[in-house]
Amino acid sequence: MTAQHLVRRAAVVMALVLAMPLGGASADGRPDVEGTAAKPTIVLVHGAWADASGWAAATERLQDQGYTVIALANPLRGVPSDAAYLASVLASISGPIVLVGHSYGGAVITNAATGNPNVKALVFIAAFAPDAGETLAQILAMNPGSQAAPPNLTFRPYPGGLDTYISPSAFHEVFCADVPAATAAMMAATQRPLDTAILAEPSAVPAWRTIPSWYLVAANDHAIPPATERFMAKRAGATTREVDSSHVPMISQPSVVTDLIADAARRAG
């Protein structure tokens, strides 16, 4: 295909996009009936040492319930820049939003949702929920128990920074002790690293001060101490549930995670 043909095809696609109606649509693609409240869009934000595929089981269940789901790729480069990226995605969504964050993703949603009236609920899944001026390093130091620390970490420099990985030999125990070993090995091999500098970056004004929040505590978490998760949930005034899981309940117990998200979607104003 020639370059001229490619340009023409791109022009046709753009014309079709611009011709699409801006209003909401139901799960089967039909416009929402006037006067009928549309279901919120569910935006899922993964954390460090993971990617959007970790939401696969929860996404399938939410889609089966008629929700539009976006599981975006969190850059993992810095709290302000990651939050700005997420905020740009949220700004492109019309209608109500339920914003869900796992692990470091909780810090990102805490910063990105502030001031966005479309975000009706925040859902934290074994996640950081920092207050203004707080760093992730400070939160991790609140209580003993996190194994996401040396010697279980591997550091690799990249142009402009230093990336942090969980060492493959420790990944199963630290991150996902309640998933099969073969699954853990695949997760370790495909993990996306966190820029090490993120741990010392102060958070901004938290969205959980003004937006209703839900929190799922992972009682067997070896990455963020469960006691710290309970503290953050209480501080945020979150509707809190607890599950006997590792740091990744959306993988090991996706029905529990889906139920909490759906509860937030139903109850958020």
Secondary structure, DSSP 8 states (H G I E B T S, - for coil): --HHHHHHHHHHHHHHHHHS--S-B-TTS-B--TTS----EEEEE--TT--GGGGHHHHHHHHHTT--EEEE----S-HHHHHHHHHHHHHT--S-EEEEEETHHHHHHHHHSTT-TTEEEEEEES-----TT--HHHHHTSSS----STTSEEEEEETTEEEEEE-HHHHHHHH-TTS-HHHHHHHHHH---EEGGGGG----S-GGGTS-EEEEEETT-SSS-HHHHHHHHHHTT-EEEEES--S-HHHHSHHHHHHHHHHHHHH--
